């Protein structure tokens, strides 16, 4: 799957905004400015595209993007800053997405 860019849904968050969306931890990487929630939106509709071609947009498409990030990390070797990586399911207000961060050590959930 070839894309020219990722759409950033959320990057740096203020503590107030982080709490307002239900994230109660003081350790969110978004608070430190080294995290982003991203998705692929080639068709410009504001939501994740059907990356696996199954006719649906769901967490399976976010997992395709996780695999792309993992392969990029493997190719980059030591030049790639380790961090958090996770696929998130859609909910009532947004579609699926992938969280990436540069916390300095691998983390998956």
N, CA, C and O atoms as CSV, one atom per row, in Angstrom:
chain,resi,resn,atom,element,x,y,z
A,1,UNK,N,N,0.856,-1.170,0.000
A,1,UNK,CA,C,0.000,0.000,0.000
A,1,UNK,C,C,0.890,1.217,0.000
A,1,UNK,O,O,1.721,1.375,0.895
A,2,UNK,N,N,0.738,2.070,-0.969
A,2,UNK,CA,C,1.577,3.254,-1.100
A,2,UNK,C,C,0.801,4.506,-0.690
A,2,UNK,O,O,-0.306,4.750,-1.170
A,3,UNK,N,N,1.397,5.291,0.202
A,3,UNK,CA,C,0.765,6.553,0.611
A,3,UNK,C,C,1.809,7.652,0.611
A,3,UNK,O,O,2.990,7.396,0.845
A,4,UNK,N,N,1.380,8.854,0.352
A,4,UNK,CA,C,2.289,9.984,0.380
A,4,UNK,C,C,2.428,10.610,1.744
A,4,UNK,O,O,3.431,11.263,2.031
A,5,UNK,N,N,1.423,10.417,2.600
A,5,UNK,CA,C,1.439,11.064,3.913
A,5,UNK,C,C,0.493,10.349,4.866
A,5,UNK,O,O,-0.377,9.580,4.458
A,6,UNK,N,N,0.690,10.626,6.130
A,6,UNK,CA,C,-0.225,10.169,7.173
A,6,UNK,C,C,-1.009,11.374,7.676
A,6,UNK,O,O,-0.502,12.495,7.670
A,7,UNK,N,N,-2.220,11.149,8.103
A,7,UNK,CA,C,-3.006,12.187,8.758
A,7,UNK,C,C,-2.778,12.071,10.260
A,7,UNK,O,O,-2.945,10.995,10.834
A,8,UNK,N,N,-2.399,13.171,10.893
A,8,UNK,CA,C,-2.201,13.181,12.345
A,8,UNK,C,C,-3.514,13.613,12.987
A,8,UNK,O,O,-3.973,14.740,12.807
A,9,UNK,N,N,-4.101,12.697,13.734
A,9,UNK,CA,C,-5.359,12.970,14.423
A,9,UNK,C,C,-5.098,13.691,15.740
A,9,UNK,O,O,-5.876,14.553,16.148
A,10,UNK,N,N,-3.999,13.333,16.402
A,10,UNK,CA,C,-3.673,13.930,17.691
A,10,UNK,C,C,-2.168,13.869,17.877
A,10,UNK,O,O,-1.554,12.823,17.667
A,11,UNK,N,N,-1.575,14.979,18.268
A,11,UNK,CA,C,-0.140,15.029,18.559
A,11,UNK,C,C,0.044,15.481,19.992
A,11,UNK,O,O,-0.402,14.807,20.921
A,12,UNK,N,N,0.699,16.617,20.179
A,12,UNK,CA,C,0.848,17.153,21.532
A,12,UNK,C,C,-0.529,17.469,22.112
A,12,UNK,O,O,-1.400,18.006,21.429
A,13,UNK,N,N,-0.704,17.122,23.392
A,13,UNK,CA,C,-1.947,17.448,24.100
A,13,UNK,C,C,-1.617,18.197,25.382
A,13,UNK,O,O,-0.656,17.861,26.075
A,14,UNK,N,N,-2.410,19.206,25.693
A,14,UNK,CA,C,-2.286,19.846,26.999
A,14,UNK,C,C,-2.862,18.893,28.047
A,14,UNK,O,O,-3.681,18.037,27.715
A,15,UNK,N,N,-2.447,19.030,29.301
A,15,UNK,CA,C,-3.036,18.180,30.349
A,15,UNK,C,C,-4.563,18.302,30.403
A,15,UNK,O,O,-5.259,17.305,30.596
A,16,UNK,N,N,-5.080,19.520,30.234
A,16,UNK,CA,C,-6.531,19.707,30.254
A,16,UNK,C,C,-7.195,18.900,29.152
A,16,UNK,O,O,-8.153,18.171,29.408
A,17,UNK,N,N,-6.694,19.024,27.920
A,17,UNK,CA,C,-7.307,18.295,26.807
A,17,UNK,C,C,-7.162,16.794,27.010
A,17,UNK,O,O,-8.104,16.046,26.749
A,18,UNK,N,N,-6.020,16.347,27.464
A,18,UNK,CA,C,-5.797,14.919,27.679
A,18,UNK,C,C,-6.840,14.359,28.655
A,18,UNK,O,O,-7.405,13.291,28.419
A,19,UNK,N,N,-7.089,15.083,29.745
A,19,UNK,CA,C,-8.107,14.642,30.712
A,19,UNK,C,C,-9.510,14.692,30.106
A,19,UNK,O,O,-10.343,13.830,30.384
A,20,UNK,N,N,-9.764,15.707,29.277
A,20,UNK,CA,C,-11.112,15.875,28.715
A,20,UNK,C,C,-11.503,14.740,27.781
A,20,UNK,O,O,-12.693,14.507,27.567
A,21,UNK,N,N,-10.535,14.030,27.222
A,21,UNK,CA,C,-10.848,12.898,26.346
A,21,UNK,C,C,-10.736,11.568,27.083
A,21,UNK,O,O,-10.769,10.503,26.467
A,22,UNK,N,N,-10.605,11.638,28.410
A,22,UNK,CA,C,-10.632,10.426,29.218
A,22,UNK,C,C,-9.294,9.807,29.531
A,22,UNK,O,O,-9.244,8.731,30.127
A,23,UNK,N,N,-8.203,10.451,29.150
A,23,UNK,CA,C,-6.869,9.921,29.436
A,23,UNK,C,C,-6.403,10.542,30.748
A,23,UNK,O,O,-6.016,11.710,30.786
A,24,UNK,N,N,-6.440,9.764,31.814
A,24,UNK,CA,C,-6.183,10.305,33.149
A,24,UNK,C,C,-4.735,10.179,33.604
A,24,UNK,O,O,-4.377,10.706,34.657
A,25,UNK,N,N,-3.903,9.498,32.843
A,25,UNK,CA,C,-2.511,9.328,33.261
A,25,UNK,C,C,-1.709,10.614,33.095
A,25,UNK,O,O,-1.976,11.416,32.200
A,26,UNK,N,N,-0.738,10.794,33.957
A,26,UNK,CA,C,0.203,11.908,33.820
A,26,UNK,C,C,1.396,11.525,32.952
A,26,UNK,O,O,2.295,12.336,32.734
A,27,UNK,N,N,1.403,10.291,32.457
A,27,UNK,CA,C,2.552,9.777,31.724
A,27,UNK,C,C,2.277,9.581,30.235
A,27,UNK,O,O,3.080,8.958,29.541
A,28,UNK,N,N,1.168,10.097,29.736
A,28,UNK,CA,C,0.877,9.992,28.311
A,28,UNK,C,C,2.006,10.638,27.519
A,28,UNK,O,O,2.421,11.755,27.827
A,29,UNK,N,N,2.497,9.951,26.517
A,29,UNK,CA,C,3.560,10.505,25.676
A,29,UNK,C,C,3.057,11.731,24.906
A,29,UNK,O,O,3.861,12.562,24.484
A,30,UNK,N,N,1.754,11.852,24.721
A,30,UNK,CA,C,1.200,13.046,24.070
A,30,UNK,C,C,1.497,14.302,24.885
A,30,UNK,O,O,1.670,15.381,24.318
A,31,UNK,N,N,1.557,14.171,26.204
A,31,UNK,CA,C,1.845,15.323,27.066
A,31,UNK,C,C,3.276,15.810,26.908
A,31,UNK,O,O,3.584,16.965,27.201
A,32,UNK,N,N,4.138,14.932,26.448
A,32,UNK,CA,C,5.559,15.267,26.286
A,32,UNK,C,C,5.895,15.650,24.843
A,32,UNK,O,O,7.025,16.037,24.548
A,33,UNK,N,N,4.921,15.543,23.956
A,33,UNK,CA,C,5.124,15.962,22.574
A,33,UNK,C,C,5.858,14.973,21.700
A,33,UNK,O,O,6.330,15.332,20.621
A,34,UNK,N,N,5.965,13.721,22.150
A,34,UNK,CA,C,6.659,12.739,21.304
A,34,UNK,C,C,5.746,11.580,20.914
A,34,UNK,O,O,6.201,10.447,20.753
A,35,UNK,N,N,4.448,11.874,20.762
A,35,UNK,CA,C,3.485,10.856,20.338
A,35,UNK,C,C,2.548,11.447,19.296
A,35,UNK,O,O,2.315,12.655,19.249
A,36,UNK,N,N,2.019,10.561,18.466
A,36,UNK,CA,C,1.008,10.967,17.489
A,36,UNK,C,C,0.052,9.810,17.255
A,36,UNK,O,O,0.453,8.646,17.265
A,37,UNK,N,N,-1.202,10.137,17.047
A,37,UNK,CA,C,-2.206,9.175,16.611
A,37,UNK,C,C,-2.448,9.474,15.142
A,37,UNK,O,O,-2.821,10.591,14.782
A,38,UNK,N,N,-2.237,8.472,14.289
A,38,UNK,CA,C,-2.225,8.697,12.847
A,38,UNK,C,C,-3.104,7.684,12.117
A,38,UNK,O,O,-3.428,6.618,12.640
A,39,UNK,N,N,-3.478,8.050,10.896
A,39,UNK,CA,C,-4.180,7.126,10.013
A,39,UNK,C,C,-3.891,7.510,8.570
A,39,UNK,O,O,-3.391,8.601,8.295
A,40,UNK,N,N,-4.210,6.602,7.650
A,40,UNK,CA,C,-4.021,6.826,6.221
A,40,UNK,C,C,-5.350,7.294,5.637
A,40,UNK,O,O,-6.382,6.655,5.842
A,41,UNK,N,N,-5.323,8.411,4.910
A,41,UNK,CA,C,-6.547,8.981,4.338
A,41,UNK,C,C,-6.289,9.469,2.916
A,41,UNK,O,O,-6.348,10.668,2.647
A,42,UNK,N,N,-6.007,8.551,2.021
A,42,UNK,CA,C,-5.731,8.939,0.635
A,42,UNK,C,C,-6.951,9.515,-0.068
A,42,UNK,O,O,-6.814,10.365,-0.947
A,43,UNK,N,N,-8.151,9.058,0.311
A,43,UNK,CA,C,-9.348,9.546,-0.381
A,43,UNK,C,C,-9.881,10.861,0.185
A,43,UNK,O,O,-10.847,11.410,-0.346
A,44,UNK,N,N,-9.269,11.375,1.253
A,44,UNK,CA,C,-9.608,12.684,1.787
A,44,UNK,C,C,-10.937,12.790,2.509
A,44,UNK,O,O,-11.490,13.884,2.619
A,45,UNK,N,N,-11.465,11.667,3.006
A,45,UNK,CA,C,-12.755,11.718,3.699
A,45,UNK,C,C,-12.627,11.918,5.207
A,45,UNK,O,O,-13.632,11.904,5.919
A,46,UNK,N,N,-11.407,12.102,5.698
A,46,UNK,CA,C,-11.198,12.346,7.119
A,46,UNK,C,C,-11.161,11.112,7.984
A,46,UNK,O,O,-11.205,11.214,9.210
A,47,UNK,N,N,-11.080,9.936,7.367
A,47,UNK,CA,C,-11.073,8.684,8.129
A,47,UNK,C,C,-10.076,7.705,7.514
A,47,UNK,O,O,-9.653,7.863,6.369
A,48,UNK,N,N,-9.712,6.699,8.292
A,48,UNK,CA,C,-8.812,5.644,7.825
A,48,UNK,C,C,-9.355,5.019,6.550
A,48,UNK,O,O,-10.562,4.819,6.409
A,49,UNK,N,N,-8.461,4.713,5.628
A,49,UNK,CA,C,-8.835,4.014,4.402
A,49,UNK,C,C,-8.886,2.506,4.638
A,49,UNK,O,O,-8.377,2.002,5.639
A,50,UNK,N,N,-9.506,1.804,3.702
A,50,UNK,CA,C,-9.582,0.339,3.735
A,50,UNK,C,C,-8.249,-0.214,3.232
A,50,UNK,O,O,-8.108,-0.529,2.050
A,51,UNK,N,N,-7.280,-0.329,4.126
A,51,UNK,CA,C,-5.921,-0.702,3.727
A,51,UNK,C,C,-5.785,-2.168,3.344
A,51,UNK,O,O,-4.939,-2.510,2.518
A,52,UNK,N,N,-6.595,-3.035,3.925
A,52,UNK,CA,C,-6.460,-4.460,3.609
A,52,UNK,C,C,-7.414,-4.912,2.509
A,52,UNK,O,O,-7.412,-6.085,2.138
A,53,UNK,N,N,-8.224,-4.003,1.986
A,53,UNK,CA,C,-9.071,-4.306,0.835
A,53,UNK,C,C,-10.226,-5.246,1.099
A,53,UNK,O,O,-10.719,-5.885,0.170
A,54,UNK,N,N,-10.676,-5.348,2.351
A,54,UNK,CA,C,-11.778,-6.272,2.651
A,54,UNK,C,C,-13.155,-5.609,2.575
A,54,UNK,O,O,-14.163,-6.239,2.898
A,55,UNK,N,N,-13.204,-4.339,2.150
A,55,UNK,CA,C,-14.479,-3.649,2.020
A,55,UNK,C,C,-14.985,-3.012,3.299
A,55,UNK,O,O,-16.073,-2.435,3.313
A,56,UNK,N,N,-14.210,-3.108,4.382
A,56,UNK,CA,C,-14.597,-2.512,5.664
A,56,UNK,C,C,-13.433,-1.691,6.195
A,56,UNK,O,O,-12.278,-1.957,5.862
A,57,UNK,N,N,-13.731,-0.706,7.009
A,57,UNK,CA,C,-12.687,0.066,7.691
A,57,UNK,C,C,-12.822,-0.245,9.170
A,57,UNK,O,O,-13.806,0.123,9.812
A,58,UNK,N,N,-11.809,-0.931,9.704
A,58,UNK,CA,C,-11.847,-1.346,11.105
A,58,UNK,C,C,-10.422,-1.485,11.632
A,58,UNK,O,O,-9.469,-1.060,10.977
A,59,UNK,N,N,-10.280,-2.071,12.799
A,59,UNK,CA,C,-8.958,-2.173,13.424
A,59,UNK,C,C,-7.987,-2.991,12.577
A,59,UNK,O,O,-6.775,-2.816,12.701
A,60,UNK,N,N,-8.484,-3.872,11.727
A,60,UNK,CA,C,-7.597,-4.645,10.850
A,60,UNK,C,C,-6.809,-3.713,9.929
A,60,UNK,O,O,-5.658,-4.001,9.599
A,61,UNK,N,N,-7.411,-2.610,9.514
A,61,UNK,CA,C,-6.702,-1.637,8.678
A,61,UNK,C,C,-5.627,-0.917,9.476
A,61,UNK,O,O,-4.548,-0.639,8.952
A,62,UNK,N,N,-5.908,-0.610,10.739
A,62,UNK,CA,C,-4.886,-0.007,11.600
A,62,UNK,C,C,-3.728,-0.978,11.799
A,62,UNK,O,O,-2.575,-0.554,11.877
A,63,UNK,N,N,-4.017,-2.271,11.882
A,63,UNK,CA,C,-2.947,-3.264,12.049
A,63,UNK,C,C,-2.052,-3.338,10.814
A,63,UNK,O,O,-0.859,-3.617,10.931
A,64,UNK,N,N,-2.621,-3.088,9.628
A,64,UNK,CA,C,-1.796,-3.013,8.416
A,64,UNK,C,C,-0.779,-1.889,8.576
A,64,UNK,O,O,0.394,-2.060,8.242
A,65,UNK,N,N,-1.219,-0.750,9.081
A,65,UNK,CA,C,-0.312,0.382,9.288
A,65,UNK,C,C,0.733,0.066,10.354
A,65,UNK,O,O,1.890,0.462,10.211
A,66,UNK,N,N,0.353,-0.636,11.417
A,66,UNK,CA,C,1.323,-1.075,12.428
A,66,UNK,C,C,2.403,-1.927,11.772
A,66,UNK,O,O,3.588,-1.748,12.053
A,67,UNK,N,N,2.005,-2.853,10.901
A,67,UNK,CA,C,2.984,-3.699,10.211
A,67,UNK,C,C,3.939,-2.872,9.358
A,67,UNK,O,O,5.132,-3.170,9.301
A,68,UNK,N,N,3.430,-1.841,8.699
A,68,UNK,CA,C,4.279,-0.963,7.886
A,68,UNK,C,C,5.312,-0.262,8.770
A,68,UNK,O,O,6.486,-0.181,8.409
A,69,UNK,N,N,4.880,0.241,9.919
A,69,UNK,CA,C,5.801,0.913,10.842
A,69,UNK,C,C,6.851,-0.066,11.352
A,69,UNK,O,O,8.029,0.279,11.438
A,70,UNK,N,N,6.436,-1.284,11.690
A,70,UNK,CA,C,7.387,-2.303,12.166
A,70,UNK,C,C,8.430,-2.619,11.093
A,70,UNK,O,O,9.617,-2.737,11.399
A,71,UNK,N,N,7.998,-2.757,9.844
A,71,UNK,CA,C,8.949,-3.042,8.757
A,71,UNK,C,C,9.908,-1.876,8.549
A,71,UNK,O,O,11.096,-2.088,8.307
A,72,UNK,N,N,9.406,-0.647,8.640
A,72,UNK,CA,C,10.277,0.530,8.509
A,72,UNK,C,C,11.310,0.538,9.629
A,72,UNK,O,O,12.480,0.840,9.393
A,73,UNK,N,N,10.889,0.212,10.832
A,73,UNK,CA,C,11.812,0.148,11.970
A,73,UNK,C,C,12.889,-0.906,11.724
A,73,UNK,O,O,14.070,-0.662,11.971
A,74,UNK,N,N,12.483,-2.064,11.242
A,74,UNK,CA,C,13.449,-3.136,10.990
A,74,UNK,C,C,14.468,-2.731,9.929
A,74,UNK,O,O,15.650,-3.051,10.051
A,75,UNK,N,N,14.018,-2.035,8.895
A,75,UNK,CA,C,14.936,-1.592,7.835
A,75,UNK,C,C,15.871,-0.491,8.317
A,75,UNK,O,O,17.020,-0.419,7.879
A,76,UNK,N,N,15.393,0.364,9.213
A,76,UNK,CA,C,16.200,1.494,9.683
A,76,UNK,C,C,17.266,1.075,10.681
A,76,UNK,O,O,18.269,1.772,10.839
A,77,UNK,N,N,17.070,-0.043,11.351
A,77,UNK,CA,C,18.052,-0.515,12.326
A,77,UNK,C,C,18.198,0.444,13.489
A,77,UNK,O,O,17.205,0.919,14.040
A,78,UNK,N,N,19.428,0.726,13.860
A,78,UNK,CA,C,19.683,1.543,15.051
A,78,UNK,C,C,19.309,3.013,14.852
A,78,UNK,O,O,19.270,3.767,15.825
A,79,UNK,N,N,19.036,3.433,13.627
A,79,UNK,CA,C,18.660,4.815,13.378
A,79,UNK,C,C,17.210,5.127,13.705
A,79,UNK,O,O,16.786,6.279,13.614
A,80,UNK,N,N,16.448,4.114,14.082
A,80,UNK,CA,C,15.025,4.279,14.374
A,80,UNK,C,C,14.831,4.350,15.875
A,80,UNK,O,O,15.189,3.411,16.586
A,81,UNK,N,N,14.273,5.436,16.371
A,81,UNK,CA,C,14.053,5.580,17.814
A,81,UNK,C,C,12.902,4.677,18.244
A,81,UNK,O,O,11.777,4.811,17.762
A,82,UNK,N,N,13.200,3.755,19.159
A,82,UNK,CA,C,12.191,2.818,19.639
A,82,UNK,C,C,11.093,3.555,20.377
A,82,UNK,O,O,11.317,4.633,20.928
A,83,UNK,N,N,9.915,2.976,20.386
A,83,UNK,CA,C,8.826,3.605,21.114
A,83,UNK,C,C,7.571,2.779,21.120
A,83,UNK,O,O,7.580,1.590,20.802
A,84,UNK,N,N,6.478,3.438,21.493
A,84,UNK,CA,C,5.186,2.783,21.582
A,84,UNK,C,C,4.517,2.690,20.227
A,84,UNK,O,O,4.687,3.549,19.361
A,85,UNK,N,N,3.748,1.618,20.066
A,85,UNK,CA,C,3.051,1.378,18.813
A,85,UNK,C,C,1.834,0.517,19.112
A,85,UNK,O,O,1.958,-0.550,19.713
A,86,UNK,N,N,0.654,0.978,18.693
A,86,UNK,CA,C,-0.557,0.204,18.942
A,86,UNK,C,C,-1.657,0.598,17.972
A,86,UNK,O,O,-1.777,1.760,17.584
A,87,UNK,N,N,-2.461,-0.391,17.586
A,87,UNK,CA,C,-3.642,-0.156,16.752
A,87,UNK,C,C,-4.856,0.018,17.654
A,87,UNK,O,O,-5.034,-0.731,18.615
A,88,UNK,N,N,-5.690,1.008,17.342
A,88,UNK,CA,C,-6.896,1.269,18.127
A,88,UNK,C,C,-8.144,1.035,17.287
A,88,UNK,O,O,-8.190,1.375,16.105
A,89,UNK,N,N,-9.135,0.460,17.909
A,89,UNK,CA,C,-10.422,0.206,17.261
A,89,UNK,C,C,-11.203,1.518,17.088
A,89,UNK,O,O,-10.985,2.476,17.830
A,90,UNK,N,N,-12.107,1.552,16.111
A,90,UNK,CA,C,-12.965,2.734,15.976
A,90,UNK,C,C,-13.957,2.803,17.136
A,90,UNK,O,O,-14.228,1.802,17.799
A,91,UNK,N,N,-14.488,3.991,17.364
A,91,UNK,CA,C,-15.578,4.140,18.325
A,91,UNK,C,C,-16.642,5.042,17.701
A,91,UNK,O,O,-16.627,5.268,16.491
A,92,UNK,N,N,-17.549,5.551,18.503
A,92,UNK,CA,C,-18.677,6.327,17.973
A,92,UNK,C,C,-18.270,7.672,17.382
A,92,UNK,O,O,-19.027,8.244,16.598
A,93,UNK,N,N,-17.088,8.199,17.738
A,93,UNK,CA,C,-16.711,9.539,17.279
A,93,UNK,C,C,-15.499,9.581,16.352
A,93,UNK,O,O,-15.178,10.642,15.815
A,94,UNK,N,N,-14.822,8.458,16.154
A,94,UNK,CA,C,-13.655,8.440,15.260
A,94,UNK,C,C,-13.410,7.018,14.769
A,94,UNK,O,O,-13.873,6.038,15.353
A,95,UNK,N,N,-12.662,6.948,13.673
A,95,UNK,CA,C,-12.336,5.655,13.100
A,95,UNK,C,C,-11.100,5.047,13.741
A,95,UNK,O,O,-10.563,5.590,14.708
A,96,UNK,N,N,-10.647,3.918,13.202
A,96,UNK,CA,C,-9.440,3.283,13.724
A,96,UNK,C,C,-8.218,4.155,13.455
A,96,UNK,O,O,-8.210,4.970,12.533
A,97,UNK,N,N,-7.185,3.969,14.276
A,97,UNK,CA,C,-5.952,4.734,14.102
A,97,UNK,C,C,-4.806,3.972,14.738
A,97,UNK,O,O,-5.002,2.936,15.374
A,98,UNK,N,N,-3.603,4.504,14.555
A,98,UNK,CA,C,-2.396,3.918,15.139
A,98,UNK,C,C,-1.717,4.970,16.004
A,98,UNK,O,O,-1.531,6.114,15.588
A,99,UNK,N,N,-1.353,4.564,17.206
A,99,UNK,CA,C,-0.556,5.411,18.101
A,99,UNK,C,C,0.912,5.068,17.873
A,99,UNK,O,O,1.285,3.895,17.868
A,100,UNK,N,N,1.743,6.090,17.683
A,100,UNK,CA,C,3.201,5.922,17.608
A,100,UNK,C,C,3.838,6.928,18.553
A,100,UNK,O,O,3.367,8.058,18.676
A,101,UNK,N,N,4.911,6.517,19.220
A,101,UNK,CA,C,5.644,7.468,20.047
A,101,UNK,C,C,7.118,7.104,20.079
A,101,UNK,O,O,7.517,6.019,19.655
A,102,UNK,N,N,7.907,8.018,20.583
A,102,UNK,CA,C,9.367,7.865,20.611
A,102,UNK,C,C,9.864,7.876,22.049
A,102,UNK,O,O,10.736,8.670,22.401
A,103,UNK,N,N,9.315,7.003,22.876
A,103,UNK,CA,C,9.640,6.986,24.309
A,103,UNK,C,C,11.041,6.464,24.599
A,103,UNK,O,O,11.527,6.610,25.721
A,104,UNK,N,N,11.703,5.858,23.610
A,104,UNK,CA,C,13.073,5.399,23.817
A,104,UNK,C,C,13.209,3.922,24.095
A,104,UNK,O,O,14.323,3.397,24.123
A,105,UNK,N,N,12.101,3.242,24.300
A,105,UNK,CA,C,12.116,1.786,24.476
A,105,UNK,C,C,10.842,1.229,23.849
A,105,UNK,O,O,9.805,1.891,23.858
A,106,UNK,N,N,10.916,0.017,23.307
A,106,UNK,CA,C,9.730,-0.561,22.664
A,106,UNK,C,C,8.596,-0.777,23.669
A,106,UNK,O,O,8.828,-1.213,24.797
A,107,UNK,N,N,7.391,-0.472,23.252
A,107,UNK,CA,C,6.191,-0.742,24.053
A,107,UNK,C,C,5.061,-1.080,23.090
A,107,UNK,O,O,4.841,-0.375,22.105
A,108,UNK,N,N,4.352,-2.153,23.378
A,108,UNK,CA,C,3.214,-2.578,22.556
A,108,UNK,C,C,2.044,-2.896,23.480
A,108,UNK,O,O,2.237,-3.444,24.566
A,109,UNK,N,N,0.859,-2.560,23.059
A,109,UNK,CA,C,-0.347,-2.889,23.829
A,109,UNK,C,C,-1.506,-3.068,22.892
A,109,UNK,O,O,-2.619,-3.350,23.334
